[in-house]
Amino acid sequence: MVKFKKLLICSAVAASTSFAHAATIENSGFEDGWSNWNETEPAALSSDAYQGSKSLKIQGSPARVYQTVDVEPNTEYTLSAYVLGNGQIGINDLDGLFKNTKFDTSSWTKVTKTFTTASKSALQVFAKHNNSSDDVRFDSFSLVQGSTDNGGGTDTGGGTDNGSGTGIASNITDGSIFDLEGDNPNPLVNSETLEFVPLEARHITPNGNGWRHEYKVKESARVAMTETYEVFEATVKVEMSDGGKTIISQHHASDTGTISKVYVSDTDESGFDDSVAGNGVFDVYVRLRNTSGNEEKFALGTITSGGSFTLRVENNYGDVDVSALGRSFGIPVEDDSESYFKFGNYLQSQDPNTLDECGESGNSDSFKECFEDLGITESKVTMTNVSYTRQTN
């Protein structure tokens, strides 16, 4: 798991932002085993993880783990972790300050606790069992200065975000960071759900190769990859005709090039788990452009139409890491002075067997003819649990 030092959490107020700095929780996802953590049995490492390949499993009382973290005195922080089962997370400064939140979840859920430190400059972050009969798992801890409100579930009194679509991050839809490509229909179906339907929106760009329905970072907010820390997370459901191919997220360069792309594709492009055109099995894969300017590709898994998965895209100042379906791939990428992130549904006008473009760039009528010829009558990407955080130098 890539560790980060600070984030910009964007507030719910239109066109405004607030800085939030993260205290460093080392080995926050237990990818390095017990490194940096103190452990009391019965605790173990598990391969059932929210992110990466490992998580913490606590099998009963009095098991707990903790780590000492440096903080700023008399400062507000928010602790979060992804959890599964019946347990609690919290902090303890060993001098009277003890804050925790309990949970009981049946699926991986982000739980948060906001608190204010006392006079000390260090505290313990801990996780423990809640004395139930079942195991409890923990993954992806973070400790961020400030009270976060980015659609991920802020808790100021022991509550939880149940991970089932409790709100779309306002910084996506309020126009403060993102512009919308294809505004009819509006992808914001309700406060919990975004739906991207390029066959209805039919938005095109001059050099594009298909219909788009996407959010993109607006021009005024674009900076170099190496000057940005950003994380995008969403639960993604794809409903697509056999032979369809779409891009659901990308980092775009200031020119027509792309730096990272996450595809869902039912084509015969080689090197992935299925790579068979038109059979209803969609390869989920990522392409990243390395620092030498060459693309590297990696298979993340497969789904069928109607299937869902959790997508996480992180740009850690030029190191891009993409995770989905239990796999992750990341490399340092080629930089660009005005890069920008996009996500949604960019339906490709491409023959699934030959991989040839079957429409004329920027020509909407030719895309329409192509999709009709290929029998592409459905292309809907639904996103819930959507969050986006950003820090720029």
C-alpha positions as CSV (number, residue, x, y, z in Angstrom):
1,M,0.0,0.0,0.0
2,V,1.3,3.4,-0.9
3,K,1.6,5.6,2.2
4,F,0.9,9.3,2.0
5,K,1.6,12.4,4.1
6,K,-1.1,14.9,3.4
7,L,-4.4,15.5,1.6
8,L,-6.6,18.3,0.5
9,I,-10.1,17.4,1.6
10,C,-12.5,19.6,-0.4
11,S,-15.5,20.9,1.5
12,A,-19.2,20.9,0.6
13,V,-19.1,24.7,0.0
14,A,-19.0,25.4,-3.7
15,A,-15.7,26.7,-5.0
16,S,-14.0,26.5,-1.7
17,T,-11.4,24.2,-0.2
18,S,-9.7,23.5,3.1
19,F,-6.3,22.0,3.8
20,A,-6.0,18.8,5.8
21,H,-2.7,17.2,6.7
22,A,-2.3,13.6,7.5
23,A,-0.3,12.2,10.4
24,T,1.8,9.2,9.2
25,I,0.4,5.8,10.1
26,E,3.1,3.5,8.9
27,N,2.2,0.2,7.2
28,S,-1.4,1.4,7.4
29,G,-2.8,-1.6,5.5
30,F,-0.6,-4.3,7.0
31,E,1.1,-5.1,3.6
32,D,4.4,-5.3,5.5
33,G,3.0,-7.7,8.2
34,W,3.4,-6.4,11.8
35,S,6.0,-3.8,10.8
36,N,5.3,-0.6,12.9
37,W,2.4,-2.2,14.8
38,N,2.4,-3.7,18.4
39,E,0.1,-6.7,18.7
40,T,-1.6,-8.6,21.4
41,E,-3.0,-12.1,20.5
42,P,-5.2,-13.5,19.3
43,A,-4.5,-11.4,16.2
44,A,-3.3,-12.5,12.8
45,L,-2.9,-11.3,9.2
46,S,-5.6,-12.1,6.7
47,S,-5.7,-12.3,2.9
48,D,-9.3,-11.0,3.0
49,A,-8.4,-7.3,2.3
50,Y,-10.2,-4.2,1.4
51,Q,-7.1,-2.9,-0.4
52,G,-3.9,-4.7,-1.4
53,S,-3.3,-8.3,-0.4
54,K,-3.4,-8.2,3.4
55,S,-5.5,-7.0,6.3
56,L,-5.5,-7.3,10.1
57,K,-7.7,-10.0,11.6
58,I,-8.5,-10.0,15.3
59,Q,-10.1,-13.2,16.5
60,G,-11.2,-12.3,20.0
61,S,-10.6,-10.5,23.3
62,P,-8.1,-9.3,24.6
63,A,-6.5,-9.0,21.2
64,R,-5.6,-5.4,20.0
65,V,-3.0,-3.7,17.9
66,Y,-1.7,-0.2,18.3
67,Q,0.9,2.2,16.8
68,T,2.3,5.4,18.2
69,V,1.8,8.4,15.8
70,D,3.2,11.9,16.0
71,V,0.5,14.6,16.0
72,E,0.1,18.4,16.6
73,P,-1.1,19.3,20.1
74,N,-4.6,20.7,20.6
75,T,-5.5,20.0,17.0
76,E,-8.6,18.4,15.4
77,Y,-8.0,15.1,13.6
78,T,-10.1,12.4,11.9
79,L,-9.1,8.7,12.2
80,S,-10.5,6.3,9.6
81,A,-10.2,2.7,8.6
82,Y,-12.0,0.2,6.5
83,V,-13.5,-2.5,8.7
84,L,-15.4,-5.8,8.4
85,G,-17.1,-7.4,11.5
86,N,-17.7,-6.3,15.1
87,G,-15.0,-4.1,16.7
88,Q,-13.7,-0.7,17.3
89,I,-11.0,1.8,16.3
90,G,-9.7,4.7,18.4
91,I,-6.9,6.8,19.9
92,N,-5.3,7.0,23.3
93,D,-2.7,9.5,24.4
94,L,-2.1,7.5,27.6
95,D,-2.8,10.6,29.7
96,G,-6.6,10.8,29.8
97,L,-7.5,11.3,26.2
98,F,-9.4,8.2,24.9
99,K,-11.7,8.4,21.9
100,N,-13.1,5.4,20.0
101,T,-15.9,4.4,17.7
102,K,-17.6,0.9,17.6
103,F,-19.0,-0.8,14.5
104,D,-20.7,-4.0,13.4
105,T,-20.6,-4.4,9.6
106,S,-21.2,-7.3,7.2
107,S,-19.1,-5.8,4.4
108,W,-16.0,-3.7,4.1
109,T,-17.0,-0.3,5.5
110,K,-15.2,3.0,6.1
111,V,-15.5,4.0,9.7
112,T,-14.3,7.4,11.0
113,K,-13.8,9.2,14.3
114,T,-13.1,12.9,14.7
115,F,-11.5,14.2,17.9
116,T,-9.2,17.0,19.2
117,T,-5.8,16.1,20.6
118,A,-4.6,17.4,24.0
119,S,-1.2,18.8,24.9
120,K,0.8,15.8,23.9
121,S,2.6,15.5,20.5
122,A,2.1,11.7,20.2
123,L,-0.8,9.2,20.6
124,Q,-1.6,5.6,20.0
125,V,-3.9,4.6,17.2
126,F,-5.5,1.3,18.1
127,A,-7.9,-1.4,16.8
128,K,-9.6,-4.1,18.9
129,H,-12.3,-6.8,19.0
130,N,-15.8,-6.0,20.4
131,N,-16.1,-9.3,22.3
132,S,-18.3,-10.9,19.7
133,S,-18.0,-14.5,18.6
134,D,-16.8,-13.7,15.1
135,D,-13.5,-12.4,13.7
136,V,-13.1,-8.7,12.8
137,R,-10.8,-7.3,10.1
138,F,-9.2,-3.9,9.6
139,D,-7.5,-2.3,6.6
140,S,-6.3,1.1,5.2
141,F,-6.0,3.3,8.3
142,S,-5.5,7.0,8.0
143,L,-5.2,9.9,10.4
144,V,-6.0,13.3,8.8
145,Q,-5.9,16.7,10.4
146,G,-9.3,18.3,10.4
147,S,-12.8,17.1,10.1
148,T,-13.3,15.5,6.7
149,D,-16.5,15.8,4.7
150,N,-15.9,14.3,1.3
151,G,-18.6,11.7,1.0
152,G,-16.5,9.2,2.8
153,G,-18.4,9.3,6.1
154,T,-17.3,11.7,8.8
155,D,-18.2,10.7,12.4
156,T,-18.1,13.1,15.2
157,G,-20.0,10.9,17.7
158,G,-19.4,7.2,17.1
159,G,-21.3,6.7,13.9
160,T,-20.2,4.9,10.7
161,D,-20.4,5.2,6.9
162,N,-22.0,1.9,5.9
163,G,-20.4,2.0,2.4
164,S,-23.7,1.6,0.6
165,G,-23.8,5.0,-1.1
166,T,-24.3,7.5,1.6
167,G,-23.6,10.5,-0.6
168,I,-21.6,11.8,-3.5
169,A,-18.7,14.0,-2.6
170,S,-19.8,17.5,-3.1
171,N,-16.5,18.6,-4.7
172,I,-17.4,16.4,-7.7
173,T,-20.8,17.9,-8.4
174,D,-20.6,21.5,-7.2
175,G,-18.4,22.8,-10.0
176,S,-15.5,23.7,-7.7
177,I,-13.1,21.2,-9.2
178,F,-14.8,19.2,-12.0
179,D,-16.6,20.1,-15.3
180,L,-19.1,17.8,-16.8
181,E,-18.8,16.5,-20.4
182,G,-22.2,15.5,-21.6
183,D,-24.8,17.3,-19.4
184,N,-27.9,15.6,-20.7
185,P,-28.9,13.6,-18.8
186,N,-27.3,14.8,-15.5
187,P,-25.3,11.9,-14.1
188,L,-26.4,12.8,-10.5
189,V,-29.4,10.6,-10.3
190,N,-29.8,11.1,-6.5
191,S,-27.6,12.0,-3.5
192,E,-26.1,8.5,-3.6
193,T,-25.7,7.6,-7.2
194,L,-24.0,8.7,-10.4
195,E,-25.0,7.2,-13.7
196,F,-23.0,7.7,-16.9
197,V,-24.8,6.9,-20.2
198,P,-22.9,8.1,-23.3
199,L,-25.5,6.5,-25.6
200,E,-27.9,9.2,-24.3
201,A,-25.4,12.1,-23.7
202,R,-23.6,11.6,-27.0
203,H,-20.9,14.1,-26.1
204,I,-17.9,14.3,-28.4
205,T,-14.6,16.1,-28.4
206,P,-12.6,17.1,-31.5
207,N,-10.0,14.3,-31.2
208,G,-12.2,11.8,-29.4
209,N,-13.0,8.3,-30.5
210,G,-16.5,7.7,-29.1
211,W,-19.3,9.2,-27.1
212,R,-18.4,10.5,-23.6
213,H,-20.3,11.1,-20.4
214,E,-17.6,12.1,-17.8
215,Y,-16.4,14.5,-15.1
216,K,-13.0,16.1,-15.7
217,V,-10.9,18.4,-13.6
218,K,-11.5,21.9,-14.9
219,E,-8.8,23.7,-16.8
220,S,-8.1,26.2,-14.0
221,A,-7.2,23.4,-11.6
222,R,-4.8,21.5,-13.7
223,V,-1.2,20.9,-12.6
224,A,1.7,18.5,-13.1
225,M,1.3,14.9,-12.0
226,T,4.3,15.4,-9.7
227,E,2.6,18.4,-8.0
228,T,-0.5,16.5,-7.1
229,Y,-1.6,14.0,-4.5
230,E,-5.1,12.7,-5.3
231,V,-7.3,9.7,-4.6
232,F,-10.5,8.7,-6.4
233,E,-12.6,5.8,-5.0
234,A,-15.9,4.4,-6.2
235,T,-18.0,1.3,-6.3
236,V,-18.5,0.7,-10.1
237,K,-21.3,-1.2,-11.8
238,V,-21.0,-1.7,-15.5
239,E,-24.0,-2.7,-17.7
240,M,-22.7,-3.1,-21.3
241,S,-23.6,-4.9,-24.5
242,D,-21.3,-7.7,-25.6
243,G,-18.3,-6.4,-27.5
244,G,-18.4,-3.0,-25.7
245,K,-15.4,-1.2,-24.5
246,T,-15.2,1.9,-22.2
247,I,-12.7,3.9,-20.2
248,I,-14.0,4.6,-16.6
249,S,-11.1,6.7,-15.4
250,Q,-8.0,8.4,-16.8
251,H,-5.3,10.9,-16.2
252,H,-5.1,13.0,-19.3
253,A,-2.2,15.1,-20.5
254,S,-2.5,18.7,-21.6
255,D,-2.3,17.5,-25.2
256,T,-4.4,14.6,-26.7
257,G,-2.3,12.0,-24.9
258,T,-3.2,10.0,-21.8
259,I,-1.1,9.0,-18.8
260,S,-3.4,6.5,-17.1
261,K,-6.5,4.7,-18.3
262,V,-8.8,2.1,-16.6
263,Y,-10.8,0.0,-19.2
264,V,-13.7,-2.3,-19.1
265,S,-13.5,-4.2,-22.4
266,D,-15.0,-7.2,-24.2
267,T,-12.5,-7.3,-27.0
268,D,-9.7,-9.7,-28.2
269,E,-6.9,-7.4,-27.0
270,S,-4.2,-9.8,-25.8
271,G,-2.6,-10.0,-22.4
272,F,-5.6,-10.0,-20.1
273,D,-7.6,-12.6,-18.2
274,D,-10.2,-13.3,-21.0
275,S,-9.2,-11.4,-24.1
276,V,-12.1,-12.9,-26.1
277,A,-14.2,-10.5,-28.2
278,G,-17.9,-10.4,-27.8
279,N,-18.4,-13.2,-25.4
280,G,-19.9,-11.1,-22.6
281,V,-16.8,-11.4,-20.3
282,F,-15.3,-7.9,-19.8
283,D,-11.6,-7.5,-18.9
284,V,-10.9,-4.8,-16.4
285,Y,-7.4,-3.5,-16.9
286,V,-5.2,-0.5,-16.6
287,R,-2.7,1.2,-18.9
288,L,0.0,3.5,-17.4
289,R,2.5,5.5,-19.4
290,N,5.9,5.1,-17.8
291,T,8.6,7.8,-17.4
292,S,10.1,6.6,-20.7
293,G,6.8,7.4,-22.5
294,N,5.8,3.7,-23.1
295,E,2.5,2.2,-21.9
296,E,2.5,-0.6,-19.5
297,K,-0.7,-2.6,-19.1
298,F,-2.0,-4.9,-16.3
299,A,-5.0,-7.1,-15.9
300,L,-7.1,-6.3,-12.8
301,G,-9.8,-9.0,-13.4
302,T,-13.0,-9.7,-15.2
303,I,-16.7,-9.0,-14.8
304,T,-19.9,-9.7,-16.7
305,S,-22.5,-7.1,-17.5
306,G,-24.2,-6.0,-14.3
307,G,-21.2,-6.8,-12.2
308,S,-19.6,-4.4,-9.7
309,F,-16.2,-3.8,-8.2
310,T,-14.4,-1.2,-6.1
311,L,-12.0,1.1,-7.9
312,R,-9.3,3.1,-6.3
313,V,-7.0,5.4,-8.3
314,E,-4.1,7.2,-6.4
315,N,-1.7,9.7,-7.9
316,N,1.0,10.1,-5.2
317,Y,3.0,13.0,-6.8
318,G,3.7,11.1,-10.0
319,D,3.4,7.5,-8.7
320,V,0.1,6.2,-9.9
321,D,-1.5,3.1,-8.3
322,V,-4.7,1.5,-9.5
323,S,-6.6,-1.2,-7.5
324,A,-9.7,-3.2,-8.4
325,L,-10.9,-6.8,-8.0
326,G,-8.2,-7.7,-5.5
327,R,-5.3,-6.6,-7.7
328,S,-3.1,-3.5,-7.8
329,F,-0.7,-2.0,-10.3
330,G,1.4,1.1,-9.9
331,I,4.5,2.8,-11.4
332,P,6.0,6.2,-11.7
333,V,4.3,7.8,-14.7
334,E,5.4,10.3,-17.3
335,D,4.7,13.8,-16.1
336,D,2.7,16.6,-17.8
337,S,2.6,20.2,-16.8
338,E,-1.2,20.4,-16.9
339,S,-2.5,16.9,-16.3
340,Y,-6.1,16.3,-15.2
341,F,-8.2,13.4,-13.9
342,K,-11.4,12.2,-15.5
343,F,-13.9,9.5,-14.7
344,G,-17.2,8.3,-16.0
345,N,-18.0,6.4,-19.2
346,Y,-16.1,7.0,-22.4
347,L,-17.6,4.5,-24.8
348,Q,-15.0,3.5,-27.5
349,S,-16.0,3.4,-31.1
350,Q,-13.9,0.3,-31.9
351,D,-14.4,-3.1,-33.5
352,P,-14.0,-5.7,-30.8
353,N,-12.3,-8.2,-33.1
354,T,-9.9,-6.1,-35.2
355,L,-9.5,-3.3,-32.6
356,D,-9.8,-0.8,-35.5
357,E,-11.5,2.5,-34.8
358,C,-14.9,2.3,-36.6
359,G,-15.8,5.9,-36.5
360,E,-14.3,9.1,-37.6
361,S,-12.6,11.2,-34.9
362,G,-14.9,13.9,-33.7
363,N,-17.8,12.7,-35.9
364,S,-20.9,11.9,-33.8
365,D,-22.9,10.4,-36.8
366,S,-20.0,8.0,-37.5
367,F,-20.0,6.9,-33.9
368,K,-23.7,6.3,-34.0
369,E,-23.4,4.2,-37.2
370,C,-20.5,2.2,-35.6
371,F,-22.4,1.4,-32.4
372,E,-25.5,0.3,-34.4
373,D,-23.4,-2.0,-36.6
374,L,-21.7,-3.5,-33.5
375,G,-25.0,-4.0,-31.7
376,I,-23.9,-1.7,-28.8
377,T,-27.3,-0.8,-27.4
378,E,-26.4,-0.6,-23.7
379,S,-23.6,1.2,-21.9
380,K,-24.3,2.4,-18.4
381,V,-21.7,2.9,-15.7
382,T,-23.2,3.4,-12.2
383,M,-21.0,4.7,-9.4
384,T,-21.8,4.8,-5.7
385,N,-19.5,5.4,-2.6
386,V,-17.8,8.1,-4.7
387,S,-15.1,10.2,-3.1
388,Y,-12.2,12.4,-4.4
389,T,-9.5,14.0,-2.4
390,R,-6.8,16.3,-3.7
391,Q,-3.6,18.1,-2.6
392,T,-1.5,20.3,-4.9
393,N,1.9,21.8,-4.2
